């Protein structure tokens, strides 16, 4: 019998095909799936958030940002993958333009942990917060114009580009940013008050 010499020969060999093959494949798939949890940002782990932001984002955030995050409660969460901090989301309320909106200041995940559902879970958390607040008109954020991956990611959740701000960023190129916005259902307040009667 000839000895297999290439990967294709090995895979086609009768010795390679066993009843164990499907188990092996499912075991490999299980390795890729991990536990995702969102946890509070506290004075004890704020340095982790600062370090994450330095690694993930091309911009720096000042001390006031981190002070505000500590007071944000449910609007700021660290993302854990199998108990390892790998991402974070930080939001704040915005009352400009005669409306009450939720602004996503940061939402990011370390590169090796992307495409595992961590970012989606963080967005879902933000959407749940918005769902519970009838006074919110929309959720919005800024994304660098060349960040196609982030733009496509947010579009999956119903965000749309509503504006482009030139020279939004000070020390990075390109300096322009798209404003992505998800408009929340109009009339939520009036529907709820009608239901209460």
Phi and psi in degrees as GROMACS dihedral restraints (atoms count N, CA, C in turn):
[ dihedral_restraints ]
;  ai    aj    ak    al  type     phi  dphi    fc
    3     4     5     6     1   -74.9    20    10
    4     5     6     7     1   142.9    20    10
    6     7     8     9     1   -82.6    20    10
    7     8     9    10     1   130.6    20    10
    9    10    11    12     1   -63.3    20    10
   10    11    12    13     1   137.1    20    10
   12    13    14    15     1  -115.7    20    10
   13    14    15    16     1   -17.8    20    10
   15    16    17    18     1  -123.8    20    10
   16    17    18    19     1   165.6    20    10
   18    19    20    21     1   -57.6    20    10
   19    20    21    22     1   -39.7    20    10
   21    22    23    24     1   -63.1    20    10
   22    23    24    25     1   -42.6    20    10
   24    25    26    27     1   -62.6    20    10
   25    26    27    28     1   -41.8    20    10
   27    28    29    30     1   -64.2    20    10
   28    29    30    31     1   -44.5    20    10
   30    31    32    33     1   -66.2    20    10
   31    32    33    34     1   -33.0    20    10
   33    34    35    36     1   -84.1    20    10
   34    35    36    37     1   -11.9    20    10
   36    37    38    39     1   -65.9    20    10
   37    38    39    40     1   141.1    20    10
   39    40    41    42     1   -61.9    20    10
   40    41    42    43     1   -31.4    20    10
   42    43    44    45     1   -67.3    20    10
   43    44    45    46     1   -27.9    20    10
   45    46    47    48     1   -77.2    20    10
   46    47    48    49     1   -36.1    20    10
   48    49    50    51     1   -79.0    20    10
   49    50    51    52     1   111.9    20    10
   51    52    53    54     1  -135.7    20    10
   52    53    54    55     1   173.6    20    10
   54    55    56    57     1   -70.5    20    10
   55    56    57    58     1   -12.9    20    10
   57    58    59    60     1   -78.3    20    10
   58    59    60    61     1   -17.2    20    10
   60    61    62    63     1   -55.4    20    10
   61    62    63    64     1   -48.8    20    10
   63    64    65    66     1   -61.5    20    10
   64    65    66    67     1   -37.0    20    10
   66    67    68    69     1   -62.9    20    10
   67    68    69    70     1   -43.2    20    10
   69    70    71    72     1   -58.8    20    10
   70    71    72    73     1   -46.8    20    10
   72    73    74    75     1   -62.4    20    10
   73    74    75    76     1   -42.3    20    10
   75    76    77    78     1   -68.2    20    10
   76    77    78    79     1   -32.9    20    10
   78    79    80    81     1   -64.5    20    10
   79    80    81    82     1   -40.9    20    10
   81    82    83    84     1   -62.8    20    10
   82    83    84    85     1   -43.1    20    10
   84    85    86    87     1   -63.8    20    10
   85    86    87    88     1   -35.5    20    10
   87    88    89    90     1   -66.6    20    10
   88    89    90    91     1   -31.7    20    10
   90    91    92    93     1   -61.7    20    10
   91    92    93    94     1   -36.7    20    10
   93    94    95    96     1   -70.1    20    10
   94    95    96    97     1   -25.2    20    10
   96    97    98    99     1   -91.2    20    10
   97    98    99   100     1   123.5    20    10
   99   100   101   102     1  -125.7    20    10
  100   101   102   103     1   175.3    20    10
  102   103   104   105     1   -87.2    20    10
  103   104   105   106     1   128.3    20    10
  105   106   107   108     1  -111.5    20    10
  106   107   108   109     1   127.3    20    10
  108   109   110   111     1  -132.4    20    10
  109   110   111   112     1   151.3    20    10
  111   112   113   114     1  -112.2    20    10
  112   113   114   115     1   133.4    20    10
  114   115   116   117     1  -128.7    20    10
  115   116   117   118     1   165.0    20    10
  117   118   119   120     1   -69.0    20    10
  118   119   120   121     1   151.8    20    10
  120   121   122   123     1   -94.2    20    10
  121   122   123   124     1   124.1    20    10
  123   124   125   126     1  -128.5    20    10
  124   125   126   127     1   168.3    20    10
  126   127   128   129     1   -58.1    20    10
  127   128   129   130     1   -25.2    20    10
  129   130   131   132     1   -77.3    20    10
  130   131   132   133     1   -24.3    20    10
  132   133   134   135     1  -120.6    20    10
  133   134   135   136     1     9.5    20    10
  135   136   137   138     1   -62.1    20    10
  136   137   138   139     1   -29.5    20    10
  138   139   140   141     1   -66.0    20    10
  139   140   141   142     1   -32.9    20    10
  141   142   143   144     1   -63.2    20    10
  142   143   144   145     1   -42.6    20    10
  144   145   146   147     1   -62.6    20    10
  145   146   147   148     1   -44.3    20    10
  147   148   149   150     1   -59.2    20    10
  148   149   150   151     1   -44.1    20    10
  150   151   152   153     1   -67.1    20    10
  151   152   153   154     1   -42.8    20    10
  153   154   155   156     1   -55.8    20    10
  154   155   156   157     1   -49.3    20    10
  156   157   158   159     1   -61.2    20    10
  157   158   159   160     1   -37.0    20    10
  159   160   161   162     1   -64.1    20    10
  160   161   162   163     1   -35.9    20    10
  162   163   164   165     1   -80.0    20    10
  163   164   165   166     1   -40.2    20    10
  165   166   167   168     1   -81.7    20    10
  166   167   168   169     1   -42.2    20    10
  168   169   170   171     1  -106.0    20    10
  169   170   171   172     1   147.9    20    10
  171   172   173   174     1   -82.1    20    10
  172   173   174   175     1     1.6    20    10
  174   175   176   177     1  -116.8    20    10
  175   176   177   178     1   157.8    20    10
  177   178   179   180     1  -102.0    20    10
  178   179   180   181     1   147.2    20    10
  180   181   182   183     1  -113.3    20    10
  181   182   183   184     1   137.2    20    10
  183   184   185   186     1   -82.1    20    10
  184   185   186   187     1   175.1    20    10
  186   187   188   189     1   -61.4    20    10
  187   188   189   190     1   -34.1    20    10
  189   190   191   192     1   -61.7    20    10
  190   191   192   193     1   -39.2    20    10
  192   193   194   195     1   -55.2    20    10
  193   194   195   196     1   -48.6    20    10
  195   196   197   198     1   -71.5    20    10
  196   197   198   199     1   -33.0    20    10
  198   199   200   201     1   -64.2    20    10
  199   200   201   202     1   -44.1    20    10
  201   202   203   204     1   -65.0    20    10
  202   203   204   205     1   -38.4    20    10
  204   205   206   207     1   -61.5    20    10
  205   206   207   208     1   -38.6    20    10
  207   208   209   210     1   -62.3    20    10
  208   209   210   211     1   -24.7    20    10
  210   211   212   213     1   -99.2    20    10
  211   212   213   214     1     4.3    20    10
  213   214   215   216     1   -82.7    20    10
  214   215   216   217     1   -14.8    20    10
  216   217   218   219     1    61.6    20    10
  217   218   219   220     1  -125.9    20    10
  219   220   221   222     1   -66.6    20    10
  220   221   222   223     1   -12.5    20    10
  222   223   224   225     1   -79.4    20    10
  223   224   225   226     1    -7.1    20    10
  225   226   227   228     1  -131.3    20    10
  226   227   228   229     1   125.3    20    10
  228   229   230   231     1  -139.2    20    10
  229   230   231   232     1   143.0    20    10
  231   232   233   234     1   -91.4    20    10
  232   233   234   235     1   142.9    20    10
  234   235   236   237     1  -103.0    20    10
  235   236   237   238     1   129.7    20    10
  237   238   239   240     1  -113.3    20    10
  238   239   240   241     1   137.6    20    10
  240   241   242   243     1  -120.1    20    10
  241   242   243   244     1   111.8    20    10
  243   244   245   246     1    50.5    20    10
  244   245   246   247     1    47.9    20    10
  246   247   248   249     1    69.9    20    10
  247   248   249   250     1    12.2    20    10
  249   250   251   252     1  -108.6    20    10
  250   251   252   253     1   130.1    20    10
  252   253   254   255     1   -71.5    20    10
  253   254   255   256     1   119.6    20    10
  255   256   257   258     1  -128.8    20    10
  256   257   258   259     1    -4.7    20    10
  258   259   260   261     1  -169.1    20    10
  259   260   261   262     1   178.0    20    10
  261   262   263   264     1  -162.5    20    10
  262   263   264   265     1   156.1    20    10
  264   265   266   267     1  -132.7    20    10
  265   266   267   268     1   135.2    20    10
  267   268   269   270     1  -135.1    20    10
  268   269   270   271     1   125.8    20    10
  270   271   272   273     1  -127.0    20    10
  271   272   273   274     1   169.2    20    10
  273   274   275   276     1  -152.9    20    10
  274   275   276   277     1   159.7    20    10
  276   277   278   279     1   -82.1    20    10
  277   278   279   280     1   144.7    20    10
  279   280   281   282     1  -128.4    20    10
  280   281   282   283     1   127.0    20    10
  282   283   284   285     1  -116.5    20    10
  283   284   285   286     1    25.9    20    10
  285   286   287   288     1   -81.8    20    10
  286   287   288   289     1   170.3    20    10
  288   289   290   291     1    58.2    20    10
  289   290   291   292     1    34.1    20    10
  291   292   293   294     1    54.8    20    10
  292   293   294   295     1    32.3    20    10
  294   295   296   297     1  -145.9    20    10
  295   296   297   298     1   161.0    20    10
  297   298   299   300     1  -108.1    20    10
  298   299   300   301     1   117.4    20    10
  300   301   302   303     1  -128.3    20    10
  301   302   303   304     1   162.2    20    10
  303   304   305   306     1  -105.8    20    10
  304   305   306   307     1   125.1    20    10
  306   307   308   309     1  -106.3    20    10
  307   308   309   310     1   122.8    20    10
  309   310   311   312     1   -84.6    20    10
  310   311   312   313     1   104.7    20    10
  312   313   314   315     1   -73.2    20    10
  313   314   315   316     1   -47.4    20    10
  315   316   317   318     1  -143.2    20    10
  316   317   318   319     1   143.7    20    10
  318   319   320   321     1  -153.5    20    10
  319   320   321   322     1   112.6    20    10
  321   322   323   324     1  -157.1    20    10
  322   323   324   325     1   162.4    20    10
  324   325   326   327     1  -141.2    20    10
  325   326   327   328     1   142.9    20    10
  327   328   329   330     1   -58.4    20    10
  328   329   330   331     1   140.8    20    10
  330   331   332   333     1   -51.6    20    10
  331   332   333   334     1   -44.1    20    10
  333   334   335   336     1   -65.5    20    10
  334   335   336   337     1   -15.8    20    10
  336   337   338   339     1  -106.1    20    10
  337   338   339   340     1    10.2    20    10
  339   340   341   342     1   -77.1    20    10
  340   341   342   343     1   158.2    20    10
  342   343   344   345     1    66.6    20    10
  343   344   345   346     1    26.3    20    10
  345   346   347   348     1  -113.3    20    10
  346   347   348   349     1     3.6    20    10
  348   349   350   351     1    95.5    20    10
  349   350   351   352     1     2.2    20    10
  351   352   353   354     1   -70.3    20    10
  352   353   354   355     1   -47.4    20    10
  354   355   356   357     1   -61.0    20    10
  355   356   357   358     1   -41.1    20    10
  357   358   359   360     1   -61.7    20    10
  358   359   360   361     1   -41.2    20    10
  360   361   362   363     1   -65.0    20    10
  361   362   363   364     1   -36.5    20    10
  363   364   365   366     1   -66.9    20    10
  364   365   366   367     1   -42.2    20    10
  366   367   368   369     1   -63.9    20    10
  367   368   369   370     1   -42.0    20    10
  369   370   371   372     1   -59.5    20    10
  370   371   372   373     1   -38.1    20    10
  372   373   374   375     1   -60.8    20    10
  373   374   375   376     1   -45.6    20    10
  375   376   377   378     1   -63.3    20    10
  376   377   378   379     1   -42.8    20    10
  378   379   380   381     1   -62.9    20    10
  379   380   381   382     1   -36.3    20    10
  381   382   383   384     1   -65.4    20    10
  382   383   384   385     1   -41.0    20    10
  384   385   386   387     1   -59.9    20    10
  385   386   387   388     1   -45.7    20    10
  387   388   389   390     1   -63.9    20    10
  388   389   390   391     1   -37.6    20    10
  390   391   392   393     1   -63.3    20    10
  391   392   393   394     1   -33.4    20    10
  393   394   395   396     1   -81.4    20    10
  394   395   396   397     1   -10.8    20    10
  396   397   398   399     1  -112.3    20    10
  397   398   399   400     1    99.0    20    10
  399   400   401   402     1   -65.8    20    10
  400   401   402   403     1   -18.6    20    10
  402   403   404   405     1   -81.9    20    10
  403   404   405   406     1    -8.7    20    10
  405   406   407   408     1   -80.1    20    10
  406   407   408   409     1   135.2    20    10
  408   409   410   411     1   -92.3    20    10
  409   410   411   412     1   -34.4    20    10
  411   412   413   414     1  -163.1    20    10
  412   413   414   415     1   170.8    20    10
  414   415   416   417     1  -121.6    20    10
  415   416   417   418     1   136.7    20    10
  417   418   419   420     1  -144.7    20    10
  418   419   420   421     1   165.7    20    10
  420   421   422   423     1  -161.0    20    10
  421   422   423   424     1   167.5    20    10
  423   424   425   426     1  -108.2    20    10
  424   425   426   427     1   139.4    20    10
  426   427   428   429     1  -134.5    20    10
  427   428   429   430     1   133.2    20    10
  429   430   431   432     1   -55.8    20    10
  430   431   432   433     1   136.4    20    10
  432   433   434   435     1   -59.1    20    10
  433   434   435   436     1   -24.5    20    10
  435   436   437   438     1   -94.6    20    10
  436   437   438   439     1     5.1    20    10
  438   439   440   441     1   -91.2    20    10
  439   440   441   442     1    72.4    20    10
  441   442   443   444     1   -60.8    20    10
  442   443   444   445     1   -36.3    20    10
  444   445   446   447     1   -60.6    20    10
  445   446   447   448     1   -45.9    20    10
  447   448   449   450     1   -67.3    20    10
  448   449   450   451     1   -40.7    20    10
  450   451   452   453     1   -61.1    20    10
  451   452   453   454     1   -47.3    20    10
  453   454   455   456     1   -62.7    20    10
  454   455   456   457     1   -39.8    20    10
  456   457   458   459     1   -59.0    20    10
  457   458   459   460     1   -50.1    20    10
  459   460   461   462     1   -68.9    20    10
  460   461   462   463     1   -32.6    20    10
  462   463   464   465     1   -61.4    20    10
  463   464   465   466     1   -31.3    20    10
  465   466   467   468     1   -61.4    20    10
  466   467   468   469     1   -24.3    20    10
  468   469   470   471     1   -99.7    20    10
  469   470   471   472     1    10.7    20    10
  471   472   473   474     1    92.1    20    10
  472   473   474   475     1    10.8    20    10
  474   475   476   477     1   -80.3    20    10
  475   476   477   478     1   147.4    20    10
  477   478   479   480     1  -131.6    20    10
  478   479   480   481     1   150.5    20    10
  480   481   482   483     1   -74.4    20    10
  481   482   483   484     1   120.5    20    10
  483   484   485   486     1  -112.0    20    10
  484   485   486   487     1   -12.9    20    10
  486   487   488   489     1  -166.7    20    10
  487   488   489   490     1   154.6    20    10
  489   490   491   492     1  -123.6    20    10
  490   491   492   493     1   124.1    20    10
  492   493   494   495     1  -102.6    20    10
  493   494   495   496     1   118.9    20    10
  495   496   497   498     1   -76.2    20    10
  496   497   498   499     1   143.6    20    10
  498   499   500   501     1    55.6    20    10
  499   500   501   502     1    36.6    20    10
  501   502   503   504     1   -68.6    20    10
  502   503   504   505     1   -42.5    20    10
  504   505   506   507     1   -91.8    20    10
  505   506   507   508     1   145.7    20    10
  507   508   509   510     1   -92.8    20    10
  508   509   510   511     1   -38.6    20    10
  510   511   512   513     1  -121.1    20    10
  511   512   513   514     1    16.6    20    10
  513   514   515   516     1  -131.1    20    10
  514   515   516   517     1   156.2    20    10
  516   517   518   519     1  -119.4    20    10
  517   518   519   520     1   139.2    20    10
  519   520   521   522     1   -68.3    20    10
  520   521   522   523     1   149.8    20    10
  522   523   524   525     1   -84.9    20    10
  523   524   525   526     1    -8.8    20    10
  525   526   527   528     1   -84.4    20    10
  526   527   528   529     1   150.5    20    10
  528   529   530   531     1  -133.2    20    10
  529   530   531   532     1   141.1    20    10
  531   532   533   534     1   -85.4    20    10
  532   533   534   535     1   144.3    20    10
  534   535   536   537     1   -97.7    20    10
  535   536   537   538     1   117.3    20    10
  537   538   539   540     1  -102.1    20    10
  538   539   540   541     1   136.3    20    10
  540   541   542   543     1  -139.0    20    10
  541   542   543   544     1   142.1    20    10
  543   544   545   546     1  -115.9    20    10
  544   545   546   547     1   113.7    20    10
  546   547   548   549     1   -80.0    20    10
  547   548   549   550     1   131.0    20    10
  549   550   551   552     1   -86.3    20    10
  550   551   552   553     1   160.3    20    10
  552   553   554   555     1   -55.9    20    10
  553   554   555   556     1   125.8    20    10
  555   556   557   558     1   -72.6    20    10
  556   557   558   559     1   148.9    20    10
  558   559   560   561     1    79.1    20    10
  559   560   561   562     1    13.7    20    10
  561   562   563   564     1   -62.4    20    10
  562   563   564   565     1   -38.7    20    10
  564   565   566   567     1   -63.4    20    10
  565   566   567   568     1   -47.3    20    10
  567   568   569   570     1   -68.9    20    10
  568   569   570   571     1   -32.8    20    10
  570   571   572   573     1   -65.5    20    10
  571   572   573   574     1   -43.9    20    10
  573   574   575   576     1   -65.7    20    10
  574   575   576   577     1   -42.8    20    10
  576   577   578   579     1   -67.0    20    10
  577   578   579   580     1   -32.5    20    10
  579   580   581   582     1   -67.8    20    10
  580   581   582   583     1   -34.8    20    10
  582   583   584   585     1   -71.1    20    10
  583   584   585   586     1   -31.1    20    10
  585   586   587   588     1   -71.2    20    10
  586   587   588   589     1   -20.5    20    10
